[in-house]
Amino acid sequence: MAPGAAVMERLEARGRDRSERAAADAAARLGARLREAYPELGVEVAPEQVVVRGRGLGRRMLADPALRWLGGLLR
């Protein structure tokens, strides 16, 4: 393997690690803000995923724009 290729592999690995940490951090922040804003809903957070559950959630999503665009809670 050429020396330049090894450097690129390390850079790619470092970038991948940082992006995975950033995704996990964003999911954790979103989960925390959802729990705070909607304590009656069930919120589960995985490293890169947030699952929201609750009775009547579909109807609430239609009525509440914040539930349709959860990314707005990360501002």
N, CA, C and O atoms as a GROMACS GRO file, in nm:
protein
  300
    1MET      N    1   0.085  -0.117   0.000
    1MET     CA    2   0.000   0.000   0.000
    1MET      C    3   0.090   0.124   0.000
    1MET      O    4   0.190   0.130   0.071
    2ALA      N    5   0.053   0.220  -0.079
    2ALA     CA    6   0.128   0.344  -0.088
    2ALA      C    7   0.107   0.427   0.038
    2ALA      O    8   0.001   0.421   0.100
    3PRO      N    9   0.209   0.505   0.078
    3PRO     CA   10   0.196   0.586   0.199
    3PRO      C   11   0.077   0.682   0.194
    3PRO      O   12   0.012   0.705   0.296
    4GLY      N   13   0.049   0.738   0.078
    4GLY     CA   14  -0.063   0.830   0.065
    4GLY      C   15  -0.196   0.761   0.090
    4GLY      O   16  -0.289   0.821   0.145
    5ALA      N   17  -0.205   0.635   0.049
    5ALA     CA   18  -0.330   0.560   0.068
    5ALA      C   19  -0.356   0.536   0.217
    5ALA      O   20  -0.470   0.542   0.262
    6ALA      N   21  -0.251   0.510   0.292
    6ALA     CA   22  -0.266   0.488   0.436
    6ALA      C   23  -0.316   0.614   0.505
    6ALA      O   24  -0.399   0.609   0.595
    7VAL      N   25  -0.263   0.728   0.462
    7VAL     CA   26  -0.306   0.856   0.520
    7VAL      C   27  -0.453   0.879   0.489
    7VAL      O   28  -0.529   0.920   0.577
    8MET      N   29  -0.495   0.853   0.365
    8MET     CA   30  -0.635   0.872   0.327
    8MET      C   31  -0.727   0.779   0.406
    8MET      O   32  -0.836   0.819   0.447
    9GLU      N   33  -0.684   0.656   0.427
    9GLU     CA   34  -0.766   0.562   0.505
    9GLU      C   35  -0.785   0.611   0.648
    9GLU      O   36  -0.895   0.601   0.702
   10ARG      N   37  -0.679   0.664   0.709
   10ARG     CA   38  -0.690   0.717   0.845
   10ARG      C   39  -0.783   0.839   0.849
   10ARG      O   40  -0.864   0.853   0.941
   11LEU      N   41  -0.772   0.927   0.748
   11LEU     CA   42  -0.860   1.043   0.742
   11LEU      C   43  -1.006   1.001   0.724
   11LEU      O   44  -1.094   1.057   0.789
   12GLU      N   45  -1.031   0.904   0.638
   12GLU     CA   46  -1.166   0.855   0.617
   12GLU      C   47  -1.222   0.793   0.745
   12GLU      O   48  -1.338   0.815   0.779
   13ALA      N   49  -1.141   0.715   0.813
   13ALA     CA   50  -1.185   0.652   0.938
   13ALA      C   51  -1.217   0.758   1.043
   13ALA      O   52  -1.317   0.747   1.115
   14ARG      N   53  -1.133   0.860   1.052
   14ARG     CA   54  -1.156   0.968   1.148
   14ARG      C   55  -1.284   1.044   1.115
   14ARG      O   56  -1.362   1.078   1.204
   15GLY      N   57  -1.305   1.071   0.988
   15GLY     CA   58  -1.427   1.139   0.946
   15GLY      C   59  -1.550   1.056   0.974
   15GLY      O   60  -1.652   1.109   1.018
   16ARG      N   61  -1.542   0.926   0.950
   16ARG     CA   62  -1.654   0.836   0.978
   16ARG      C   63  -1.685   0.834   1.127
   16ARG      O   64  -1.801   0.839   1.167
   17ASP      N   65  -1.581   0.826   1.211
   17ASP     CA   66  -1.601   0.826   1.356
   17ASP      C   67  -1.668   0.955   1.403
   17ASP      O   68  -1.760   0.952   1.485
   18ARG      N   69  -1.621   1.068   1.351
   18ARG     CA   70  -1.678   1.197   1.391
   18ARG      C   71  -1.824   1.208   1.348
   18ARG      O   72  -1.907   1.257   1.424
   19SER      N   73  -1.854   1.163   1.227
   19SER     CA   74  -1.993   1.173   1.180
   19SER      C   75  -2.085   1.082   1.261
   19SER      O   76  -2.198   1.119   1.289
   20GLU      N   77  -2.038   0.964   1.297
   20GLU     CA   78  -2.119   0.874   1.380
   20GLU      C   79  -2.143   0.933   1.518
   20GLU      O   80  -2.253   0.921   1.572
   21ARG      N   81  -2.041   0.996   1.576
   21ARG     CA   82  -2.058   1.061   1.706
   21ARG      C   83  -2.154   1.178   1.696
   21ARG      O   84  -2.237   1.199   1.785
   22ALA      N   85  -2.144   1.256   1.587
   22ALA     CA   86  -2.233   1.370   1.568
   22ALA      C   87  -2.378   1.323   1.552
   22ALA      O   88  -2.469   1.386   1.606
   23ALA      N   89  -2.399   1.215   1.479
   23ALA     CA   90  -2.535   1.162   1.460
   23ALA      C   91  -2.591   1.113   1.594
   23ALA      O   92  -2.708   1.138   1.624
   24ALA      N   93  -2.510   1.044   1.672
   24ALA     CA   94  -2.555   0.994   1.802
   24ALA      C   95  -2.586   1.111   1.896
   24ALA      O   96  -2.684   1.106   1.972
   25ASP      N   97  -2.504   1.215   1.892
   25ASP     CA   98  -2.527   1.333   1.976
   25ASP      C   99  -2.656   1.403   1.935
   25ASP      O  100  -2.735   1.443   2.021
   26ALA      N  101  -2.679   1.418   1.805
   26ALA     CA  102  -2.802   1.483   1.757
   26ALA      C  103  -2.925   1.402   1.798
   26ALA      O  104  -3.026   1.459   1.839
   27ALA      N  105  -2.917   1.270   1.788
   27ALA     CA  106  -3.030   1.185   1.828
   27ALA      C  107  -3.057   1.199   1.977
   27ALA      O  108  -3.173   1.206   2.018
   28ALA      N  109  -2.953   1.204   2.057
   28ALA     CA  110  -2.971   1.219   2.202
   28ALA      C  111  -3.033   1.354   2.236
   28ALA      O  112  -3.123   1.361   2.320
   29ARG      N  113  -2.985   1.462   2.172
   29ARG     CA  114  -3.042   1.595   2.197
   29ARG      C  115  -3.189   1.602   2.154
   29ARG      O  116  -3.273   1.658   2.225
   30LEU      N  117  -3.218   1.544   2.038
   30LEU     CA  118  -3.356   1.544   1.990
   30LEU      C  119  -3.446   1.466   2.085
   30LEU      O  120  -3.556   1.511   2.117
   31GLY      N  121  -3.400   1.350   2.129
   31GLY     CA  122  -3.478   1.271   2.224
   31GLY      C  123  -3.506   1.348   2.352
   31GLY      O  124  -3.618   1.344   2.404
   32ALA      N  125  -3.406   1.416   2.403
   32ALA     CA  126  -3.424   1.493   2.526
   32ALA      C  127  -3.524   1.606   2.506
   32ALA      O  128  -3.609   1.631   2.592
   33ARG      N  129  -3.515   1.675   2.394
   33ARG     CA  130  -3.607   1.786   2.369
   33ARG      C  131  -3.749   1.737   2.345
   33ARG      O  132  -3.845   1.802   2.385
   34LEU      N  133  -3.763   1.622   2.279
   34LEU     CA  134  -3.896   1.564   2.259
   34LEU      C  135  -3.958   1.526   2.392
   34LEU      O  136  -4.076   1.553   2.416
   35ARG      N  137  -3.880   1.463   2.480
   35ARG     CA  138  -3.932   1.424   2.612
   35ARG      C  139  -3.976   1.546   2.691
   35ARG      O  140  -4.076   1.543   2.763
   36GLU      N  141  -3.899   1.655   2.678
   36GLU     CA  142  -3.930   1.777   2.749
   36GLU      C  143  -4.057   1.843   2.693
   36GLU      O  144  -4.143   1.888   2.769
   37ALA      N  145  -4.068   1.849   2.561
   37ALA     CA  146  -4.181   1.916   2.497
   37ALA      C  147  -4.310   1.833   2.499
   37ALA      O  148  -4.420   1.888   2.505
   38TYR      N  149  -4.294   1.700   2.494
   38TYR     CA  150  -4.410   1.610   2.487
   38TYR      C  151  -4.394   1.497   2.588
   38TYR      O  152  -4.367   1.383   2.549
   39PRO      N  153  -4.408   1.526   2.717
   39PRO     CA  154  -4.384   1.422   2.819
   39PRO      C  155  -4.482   1.304   2.810
   39PRO      O  156  -4.453   1.197   2.863
   40GLU      N  157  -4.596   1.323   2.745
   40GLU     CA  158  -4.694   1.215   2.735
   40GLU      C  159  -4.659   1.114   2.625
   40GLU      O  160  -4.722   1.008   2.618
   41LEU      N  161  -4.563   1.144   2.541
   41LEU     CA  162  -4.524   1.052   2.433
   41LEU      C  163  -4.408   0.964   2.478
   41LEU      O  164  -4.328   1.002   2.563
   42GLY      N  165  -4.401   0.846   2.420
   42GLY     CA  166  -4.288   0.757   2.445
   42GLY      C  167  -4.178   0.787   2.344
   42GLY      O  168  -4.203   0.789   2.224
   43VAL      N  169  -4.058   0.810   2.392
   43VAL     CA  170  -3.945   0.843   2.306
   43VAL      C  171  -3.832   0.746   2.334
   43VAL      O  172  -3.788   0.732   2.448
   44GLU      N  173  -3.786   0.678   2.230
   44GLU     CA  174  -3.673   0.586   2.241
   44GLU      C  175  -3.561   0.639   2.153
   44GLU      O  176  -3.584   0.678   2.038
   45VAL      N  177  -3.441   0.641   2.206
   45VAL     CA  178  -3.326   0.693   2.132
   45VAL      C  179  -3.224   0.582   2.113
   45VAL      O  180  -3.182   0.517   2.209
   46ALA      N  181  -3.185   0.559   1.988
   46ALA     CA  182  -3.076   0.469   1.952
   46ALA      C  183  -2.964   0.559   1.899
   46ALA      O  184  -2.987   0.679   1.880
   47PRO      N  185  -2.845   0.505   1.876
   47PRO     CA  186  -2.735   0.592   1.834
   47PRO      C  187  -2.766   0.685   1.716
   47PRO      O  188  -2.719   0.798   1.715
   48GLU      N  189  -2.841   0.641   1.619
   48GLU     CA  190  -2.870   0.726   1.504
   48GLU      C  191  -3.019   0.726   1.470
   48GLU      O  192  -3.057   0.744   1.354
   49GLN      N  193  -3.103   0.706   1.571
   49GLN     CA  194  -3.245   0.693   1.546
   49GLN      C  195  -3.324   0.739   1.667
   49GLN      O  196  -3.286   0.714   1.781
   50VAL      N  197  -3.436   0.806   1.641
   50VAL     CA  198  -3.529   0.846   1.747
   50VAL      C  199  -3.666   0.794   1.708
   50VAL      O  200  -3.715   0.821   1.598
   51VAL      N  201  -3.728   0.718   1.798
   51VAL     CA  202  -3.861   0.662   1.773
   51VAL      C  203  -3.958   0.726   1.871
   51VAL      O  204  -3.935   0.727   1.992
   52VAL      N  205  -4.068   0.781   1.816
   52VAL     CA  206  -4.170   0.846   1.897
   52VAL      C  207  -4.297   0.763   1.887
   52VAL      O  208  -4.342   0.728   1.778
   53ARG      N  209  -4.356   0.732   2.002
   53ARG     CA  210  -4.479   0.653   2.007
   53ARG      C  211  -4.577   0.721   2.101
   53ARG      O  212  -4.539   0.787   2.197
   54GLY      N  213  -4.703   0.702   2.070
   54GLY     CA  214  -4.804   0.754   2.160
   54GLY      C  215  -4.942   0.741   2.100
   54GLY      O  216  -4.959   0.736   1.978
   55ARG      N  217  -5.038   0.735   2.184
   55ARG     CA  218  -5.178   0.723   2.142
   55ARG      C  219  -5.218   0.850   2.066
   55ARG      O  220  -5.195   0.962   2.114
   56GLY      N  221  -5.278   0.833   1.949
   56GLY     CA  222  -5.324   0.946   1.870
   56GLY      C  223  -5.212   1.026   1.806
   56GLY      O  224  -5.234   1.141   1.766
   57LEU      N  225  -5.094   0.969   1.795
   57LEU     CA  226  -4.979   1.043   1.741
   57LEU      C  227  -5.003   1.088   1.598
   57LEU      O  228  -4.963   1.198   1.561
   58GLY      N  229  -5.066   1.006   1.517
   58GLY     CA  230  -5.094   1.043   1.378
   58GLY      C  231  -5.178   1.170   1.370
   58GLY      O  232  -5.148   1.260   1.292
   59ARG      N  233  -5.283   1.176   1.449
   59ARG     CA  234  -5.368   1.296   1.451
   59ARG      C  235  -5.292   1.416   1.503
   59ARG      O  236  -5.306   1.527   1.451
   60ARG      N  237  -5.212   1.395   1.605
   60ARG     CA  238  -5.133   1.506   1.662
   60ARG      C  239  -5.032   1.558   1.562
   60ARG      O  240  -5.006   1.678   1.557
   61MET      N  241  -4.975   1.468   1.483
   61MET     CA  242  -4.878   1.512   1.382
   61MET      C  243  -4.945   1.602   1.278
   61MET      O  244  -4.884   1.697   1.230
   62LEU      N  245  -5.070   1.574   1.246
   62LEU     CA  246  -5.142   1.658   1.151
   62LEU      C  247  -5.170   1.796   1.209
   62LEU      O  248  -5.167   1.896   1.137
   63ALA      N  249  -5.195   1.803   1.338
   63ALA     CA  250  -5.231   1.929   1.403
   63ALA      C  251  -5.111   2.010   1.450
   63ALA      O  252  -5.119   2.132   1.460
   64ASP      N  253  -5.000   1.944   1.480
   64ASP     CA  254  -4.884   2.012   1.539
   64ASP      C  255  -4.766   2.009   1.444
   64ASP      O  256  -4.705   1.903   1.426
   65PRO      N  257  -4.731   2.122   1.381
   65PRO     CA  258  -4.620   2.123   1.285
   65PRO      C  259  -4.486   2.082   1.347
   65PRO      O  260  -4.401   2.027   1.277
   66ALA      N  261  -4.467   2.106   1.476
   66ALA     CA  262  -4.341   2.068   1.540
   66ALA      C  263  -4.319   1.917   1.537
   66ALA      O  264  -4.206   1.871   1.531
   67LEU      N  265  -4.428   1.841   1.542
   67LEU     CA  266  -4.415   1.695   1.534
   67LEU      C  267  -4.390   1.647   1.391
   67LEU      O  268  -4.335   1.539   1.370
   68ARG      N  269  -4.429   1.727   1.292
   68ARG     CA  270  -4.402   1.689   1.154
   68ARG      C  271  -4.257   1.718   1.116
   68ARG      O  272  -4.200   1.646   1.034
   69TRP      N  273  -4.199   1.820   1.173
   69TRP     CA  274  -4.060   1.854   1.142
   69TRP      C  275  -3.982   1.858   1.272
   69TRP      O  276  -3.961   1.964   1.330
   70LEU      N  277  -3.938   1.741   1.316
   70LEU     CA  278  -3.869   1.728   1.445
   70LEU      C  279  -3.733   1.797   1.445
   70LEU      O  280  -3.683   1.834   1.552
   71GLY      N  281  -3.673   1.813   1.329
   71GLY     CA  282  -3.543   1.880   1.323
   71GLY      C  283  -3.548   2.022   1.376
   71GLY      O  284  -3.446   2.076   1.419
   72GLY      N  285  -3.666   2.083   1.374
   72GLY     CA  286  -3.679   2.219   1.430
   72GLY      C  287  -3.649   2.224   1.578
   72GLY      O  288  -3.613   2.330   1.630
   73LEU      N  289  -3.662   2.113   1.647
   73LEU     CA  290  -3.631   2.110   1.791
   73LEU      C  291  -3.481   2.114   1.818
   73LEU      O  292  -3.439   2.137   1.931
   74LEU      N  293  -3.399   2.093   1.715
   74LEU     CA  294  -3.254   2.094   1.734
   74LEU      C  295  -3.192   2.233   1.721
   74LEU      O  296  -3.070   2.248   1.736
   75ARG      N  297  -3.271   2.332   1.693
   75ARG     CA  298  -3.217   2.468   1.677
   75ARG      C  299  -3.174   2.526   1.808
   75ARG      O  300  -3.126   2.639   1.813
   0.00000   0.00000   0.00000
